[in-house]
Amino acid sequence: MLTLLVIAGAALAVYAVMRASRAGGSSPRTGGQERQWEERILLMTRGNRGALERAVTARRRRFPGATRLELLKMVHDEYVKDRE
């Protein structure tokens, strides 16, 4: 019985570590923020999603470690600067 509890506890600990350290995926808050920044950029590009994705891809090449949210903010700043 004790062995079964130890094994179950170890499995639960491994599962918790895997959940805490998982890479990829975005939290619901981050996903909402991404959509918000996408909408801002789409307003500036008159709904041109292709331009948005090309700009994000270009930024990703320069900043490969950046998250999509960070890239969207960079693209937004670039569009704002170009408008001035």
Secondary structure, 3 states (H helix, E strand, C coil): CHHHHHHHHHHHHHHHHHHHCCCCCCCHHHHHHHHHHHHHHHHHCCCCHHHHHHHHHHHHHHCCCCCHHHHHHHHHHHHHHHHC
